[in-house]
Amino acid sequence: MRFHIFLLLSLGVTQLNFWMIMSLHVIIFMVTSVFPIPGGAGGAEYGFLVLFGHYVTDNSKLVLAMVLWRLITYYGGIFAGMVATVIKPNKVSETD
């Protein structure tokens, strides 16, 4: 959740309130839970653009922030899961 703060700071947004950004992220998470499609595709992006558009006034930076946010938060988990399925677990030996 704190990723939003670092993402917005990297784009030059300075007027940030940690608790407000955290609350906006929770709202986006709740919106994506309403949509019955994988990852709330479309709803999450629209929610991000509407809610964080007040902080990032430049449209190109806002779209860049949205794409980076979506790549890291949603697709990053998918790729980490793909790697986790390939790694074989260690055998647990039973001790008496």
Backbone as a ProteinNet text record, in pm:
[ID]
protein_1_A
[PRIMARY]
MRFHIFLLLSLGVTQLNFWMIMSLHVIIFMVTSVFPIPGGAGGAEYGFLVLFGHYVTDNSKLVLAMVLWRLITYYGGIFAGMVATVIKPNKVSETD
[TERTIARY]
81.8	0	85.7	201.6	286.1	349.1	331.7	390.3	337.6	213	155.2	235.2	276	351.6	480.4	555.8	683.3	663.6	559.7	530.4	499.3	415	380.4	498.7	580.4	699.3	796.7	808.6	899.8	852.1	722.8	669.5	669.1	722.6	735.4	616.8	526.7	413.6	461.1	441.9	495.8	389	267.6	164	91.9	161.5	106.2	76.3	-35.4	-71.9	-77.9	4.6	15.9	-119.5	-196.4	-324.3	-427.3	-422.1	-514.3	-481.6	-353.5	-312.5	-348	-327.6	-363.5	-514	-592.6	-738.8	-782.9	-720.9	-754.3	-721.8	-610.4	-575.9	-681	-727.9	-831	-959.8	-994.4	-1114.1	-1098.9	-982.5	-959.4	-969.4	-912.9	-919.9	-1064.7	-1145.7	-1286.5	-1361.7	-1329.3	-1394.4	-1361.7	-1235.4	-1198.3	-1263.5	-1298.8	-1366.5	-1510.1	-1569.9	-1708.2	-1720.9	-1623.1	-1629.5	-1595.8	-1678.5	-1655.2	-1557.7	-1470.4	-1372.6	-1234.6	-1142.8	-1011.1	-940	-904.5	-830.1	-910.4	-1040.3	-1121.1	-1076	-1034.9	-980.8	-1077.2	-1026.5	-1107.7	-1152	-1207.9	-1253.1	-1137.1	-1031.3	-914.5	-846.3	-833.5	-767.1	-848.5	-978.4	-1064.1	-1060.8	-1068	-1061.4	-930.1	-820.1	-690.1	-687.1	-735.2	-732	-819.3	-935.9	-1026.3	-972.1	-929.3	-887.8	-752.2	-657.8	-524	-505.6	-606.5	-600.3	-593.7	-637	-628.6	-485.6	-404.5	-265.7	-172.6	-196	-110.9	-190.1	-150.3	-227.3	-188.8	-67.4	-23.3	-77.5	-154.8	-219.9	-122	-10.6	86	150.6	179.4	234.6	131.3	6	-99.9	-115.8	-112.4	-123.4	0.2	116.8	239.1	231.7	184.3	169.8	72.4	-37.2	-136.5	-77.9	-6.6	51.2	155.4	242.5	342.7	277.7	176.3	105.3	42.2	-21.9	-90.4	10	121.7	223.3	280.3	308.7	372.3	273.1	155.3	63.3	-10.6	-57.4	-135.9	-49.7	17.8	95.2	221.4	273.9	388.3	354.4	233.9	189.4	170.7	123.3	106.4	241.7	338.8	471	540.5	522.1	580.3	517.2	388.5	321.9	371.5	401.7	455.5	592	672.9	804.8	788.7	694.8	675.2	627.6	554.1	509.5	621.6	725.7	837.4	934.7	945.9	1041.1	989.7	1074.2	1036	1062.5	966.6	987.7	1086	1148.1	1238.4	1155.8	1211.6	1144.7	1157.2	1048	1046.8	1068.6	1171.5	1197.2	1129.7	1072.3	1004.7	1105.5	1107.7	1197.5	1113.4	1163.5	1087.6	1113.9
-120.1	0	125.8	118	236.6	266.1	175.1	194.7	321	356.8	477.3	601.4	608.6	725.1	739	629.9	635.5	662.2	607	629.9	776.7	835.6	976.9	1068.3	1033.7	1113.9	1109.6	994.2	983.7	1067.4	1096.5	1179	1328	1362.4	1502.8	1560.4	1476.6	1524.8	1543.7	1663.9	1693.9	1706.1	1744.5	1766.7	1635.5	1545.5	1414.7	1399.8	1337.3	1301.4	1149.2	1088.2	943.1	876.9	926.2	863.3	881.7	991.6	1011.7	915.8	900.9	809.3	666.1	630.9	497.2	474.5	574.4	563.3	549.7	623.1	612.3	473.9	416.9	282.3	181.3	198.1	108.2	120.9	242.2	262.6	191.4	203.3	135.2	-15.8	-66.6	-210.1	-255.7	-176	-210.6	-205.8	-109.2	-98.5	-219.8	-264.9	-380.6	-507.8	-511.2	-628.7	-638.9	-528.5	-527	-588.7	-565.6	-614.2	-762.9	-843.8	-988.9	-1034.7	-948	-986.6	-991.1	-1067.7	-1083.6	-950.2	-925.8	-805.2	-677.7	-686.4	-564.8	-479.5	-545.3	-474.4	-366.4	-251.2	-137.2	-54.7	-118.6	-47.9	5.6	-74.1	-30.5	86.7	77.5	184.5	313.6	300.7	418.9	480.2	396.7	446.4	517.6	461	524.3	661.4	667.6	794.5	899.8	860.3	956.6	1002.5	907.5	942.9	1011	964.3	1022.9	1135.3	1161	1272.8	1407.6	1412.7	1537.3	1568.2	1463.7	1482.9	1503.9	1429.8	1439	1513.4	1635.8	1718.6	1695.3	1649	1622	1485.3	1481.8	1358.8	1248.5	1285.6	1182.5	1118.8	1197.7	1143	1057.2	1097.6	1021.1	883.5	878.2	749.6	664.2	726.8	654	595.6	674.3	626.7	510	518.5	411.7	282.3	292.7	174.2	110.5	191.2	137.5	74.1	140.8	88.8	-46.3	-57.1	-180.1	-291.6	-258	-358.9	-417	-331.4	-378.2	-447	-389.3	-445.2	-568.2	-569.4	-682.3	-782.7	-737.6	-829	-876.7	-798.5	-843.3	-966.4	-969.3	-1086.4	-1207.8	-1185.5	-1296.9	-1356.5	-1272.5	-1323.1	-1388.7	-1335.2	-1397.9	-1535	-1547.7	-1677	-1777.5	-1730.4	-1819.9	-1873.6	-1786.1	-1829.6	-1925.9	-1898.3	-1982.3	-2122.1	-2136.1	-2269.6	-2353.9	-2291.5	-2365.3	-2413	-2340	-2374.9	-2496.8	-2597.9	-2718.8	-2700.6	-2740.8	-2726.8	-2832.1	-2801.3	-2896.9	-3009.7	-3129	-3243.2	-3230.3	-3256.7	-3252.2	-3395.5	-3414.4	-3548.4	-3562.5	-3679.1	-3704.9	-3756.6	-3696.6	-3742.6	-3804.2	-3912	-3982	-3924.4
0	0	0	60.3	64.7	-69.6	-164.9	-297.2	-363.4	-338.5	-397.6	-359.1	-234.4	-186.4	-266.3	-278.5	-349.3	-497.8	-554.3	-695.1	-720.5	-637.1	-655.1	-626.2	-527.2	-499.4	-616.6	-682.8	-796.8	-915.2	-920.7	-1028.8	-993.9	-878.4	-841.9	-766.4	-718.7	-639.8	-497.1	-443.5	-311	-202.7	-237.2	-136	-105.7	-33.5	-3.8	144.8	173.9	309.6	313.9	397.2	401.8	423.4	519.1	552.1	440.8	370.1	258.6	144	113.1	7	45.1	171.6	218.5	205.7	240.3	229.4	84.3	-4.5	-146.5	-200.9	-154.6	-198.3	-149.3	-28.1	24.8	-56.3	-94.5	-176.8	-311	-372.9	-501	-482.2	-374	-347.4	-330.8	-263.7	-246.1	-379	-464	-594.5	-679.9	-676.9	-758.2	-706.8	-580.3	-525.4	-573.9	-616	-661.2	-800.4	-885.9	-1023.1	-1028.6	-1092.7	-1095	-1202.5	-1248.3	-1348.6	-1283.2	-1338.3	-1274.6	-1252.7	-1129.1	-1094.3	-1103.6	-1126.2	-1139.4	-1256.2	-1363.8	-1479.7	-1526.3	-1543.4	-1584	-1464.4	-1366	-1245.7	-1164	-1152.7	-1077.7	-1146.7	-1276.8	-1351.2	-1345.2	-1363.2	-1357.6	-1218	-1116.8	-979.5	-950.9	-1000.6	-981.1	-1047.5	-1172.2	-1245.3	-1177.8	-1130	-1066.9	-931.9	-849.3	-713.4	-708	-786.9	-781.9	-882.8	-964	-1057.4	-987.3	-862.1	-785.4	-742.4	-732.3	-690.6	-809.4	-917.3	-1036.2	-1142.5	-1171.9	-1264.9	-1410.8	-1435.3	-1572.1	-1615.3	-1723.9	-1767.4	-1805.1	-1867.9	-1907.6	-1784.6	-1682.4	-1558.7	-1485.8	-1493.4	-1428.1	-1493	-1625	-1694.7	-1668.3	-1666.1	-1634.5	-1493.5	-1398.2	-1260.6	-1254.5	-1328	-1328.1	-1385.8	-1496	-1559.4	-1466.9	-1408.4	-1316.6	-1194.1	-1140.6	-1023.5	-1055.3	-1170	-1207.1	-1235.8	-1301	-1328.8	-1200.3	-1104.2	-981.6	-888.7	-869.5	-770.5	-820.6	-942.9	-991.8	-1067.5	-1169.7	-1251.4	-1180.4	-1088.9	-1009.7	-927.6	-871.1	-796.3	-884.1	-1005.3	-1098.4	-1134.5	-1165.3	-1201.1	-1082.7	-962.7	-843.2	-819.5	-846.6	-833.3	-934.6	-1055.9	-1158.1	-1115.5	-1057.8	-1010.4	-893	-804.9	-687.1	-723.5	-832.8	-871.7	-930.9	-979.6	-1039	-931.4	-822	-715.9	-640.1	-630.3	-559	-409.9	-326.4	-182.2	-130.7	-18.8	44.6	106.1	101.1	163.8	315	382.8	528.7	577.2	655.3	706.8	842.7	862.5	988.7	1088.1	1205.8	1312.3	1421.7	1476.9	1581.8	1716.2
[MASK]
++++++++++++++++++++++++++++++++++++++++++++++++++++++++++++++++++++++++++++++++++++++++++++++++

